[in-house]
Amino acid sequence: MAAFSPIGISIIPPVQFPFDEWDVYGLRLGLYSKHYDVYGLDLGLLNTAEKTAGLQIGVVNISKFFGGLQLGFVNLTADAYIMQVGIFNRAKHKSGGIQLGIVNSSRDAYGLQLGIVNKARDAHGFQIGIVNYAEDLHGLQIGILNFNIDGPLVLSPIINFGF
């Protein structure tokens, strides 16, 4: 079991408590924070962790795995579950839940992408925006330009669908 602390405070690594190899269970505050796993409330300008669960609020949030509510201008994860809210949201592999932003991107999107531009390789659920793009759509797109590359209608205005 890794070492953990109920609080994390950081200016910039390595000027932080606890060390970056530690987990934080509780509250993390900082300008630039880097810890292994964070569970609870994470507040800062640049937040980074391997795994994050709970509420993360920052200008830039970076996690390999995220579960909970992520609020930031830029949210970057490998896998995101529940909700990302920001200007740019990206789940490199999978998003499950809601991506709400100006630009939303996920390799596999399960749930809702709501933004100006929504992009997914595989979209399962809804994409609502001005431009929606999916290589393989299993659901509904609503927008000005809707791309479903493998679907019956590759390009459709207003509405597009896939099975």
N, C-alpha and C positions, 0 to 999 in steps of 0.2 A: 504494500500500500504506500502510495506517495505521501509526502509530508503535505500538510494543509494548514491554512490559517482562516479565521473567520473574517479577516479584513485584509485588503491589499491597498497600499498607498504607493503612488509612483509619480516621479517627475519624468524620468526617462531611464530605461534600463542601462546600467545596473543600479541606478539610484532609485531603489524601490524596496519595499518590504511587503511580503517576503521575497525570496529569490525567485527567478523566473521558472525554475523547475517545480515549484510548489503549486498546489491547487488552492483556489480561494473559494470557500463556502460561506457566502454572506454578502459582503459589500466590497466592491473594488472601485477606488477613485484614483484618477490620474490624468496627466497630460498625455503620456504615451505609456501604456501598460502592456506588459508581456508576461503572462503566466501560462502554465500548462493547461489546466482546466479551470473554468470559472462557473460557479453555480450561485445564482442570486441576482443582485442588482449590480450592474456594471456601468459606471459613468466615467466618461473621459473624452478626450479629443480623438486619440487613436487607440483603439482597443484590439488586442490580438490574443488569441488563445487557440489551443488545439480543439477543445470542446467548450461550448458555452451553452448554458441553459438558464432561462429566466428572462429578465428584462435588461437589454443592452441599449444604452443611449450614448451616441458619440458622433463625431463628424465622419470618421471612417471606422468601420467595424469589420474585422477579419477573423474568421473562424473556419476550421476545417469542418466541424459539425456544429450546427446551431439549432436549438430547440427553444421556442418561446417567442417573444416580441423583440424584434431588432429595429431600432429607430436610428437613422443616420442619413447623412447626405449620400454616402457610398457604403453599401453593405455587400461584402464579398464572402462567400462560403463555398465549400465543396458540396455540402448537403444542408438544406434549410427546411425546418419544419415549423409550422404554425403561421408566422407572419413576418414579412420584411416590409418596412415602410421607409422609402428614401427616394432620392433623385435617381440613383442608379442601383438596382438590385441585381445581383448575379449569384446563382447557384450553379457552380461548375458541373455538378452531376445531377442532383435531384432537388426539387422543391416540392413540398407537400403543404398545402394550405393556401395562403394568400401572399402574392407579391403585389404591392401597391406603390407605384412610382412613375416617374417620367419614362424611364427605360427599364424593362424587366427582361431578364435572360435566364434561361435554365435549359440544360440538356433535356431533362425529363421533368415536365411540369404537371403536377397533380393538384387540381383545385382551380384557383382563380388567378389570372394575371390581369391586373387592371392598371393601364397606363397609356401613354401616348404611343409608345412602341413596345410590343410584346413579342418575344422570340423564344421558341422552344423547338428542339428536334422532335420530341414526342410530347404532344400536349393532350392531357387527359382532363377534360373539364371545360373551362371557359377562358377565352381571351377577349377582353373588351378594351378597345383603344382605337386610335386613328389608323395605325398600321399593325396588323397581327400576322405573324409568320410561324408556321409549323410545317415541318417536313412530313409528319404523320399526325393527323388530328383525330382524336377520339372525343368529340364534343362539339362545341359551338364557338364561332368567332363572330363578334359584332364590331364593325368599324368601317372606315372609309375604304381601306384596301385590306383584304383578307386573303392570305396565301396559305393554301393547303397543298403542298407539293405532291404528295402521293394520293390526294383525294379525287373525287369525281369532278370538282371544280378547282383547278389550280389557283385561279384568281377570281375573286368575287367581290363586288362592292356591297356594302351594308351588312350582309350576313353570309357565312359559310359554315359548313358542317362536315363531319367525318365520323366514321364508325370504327 
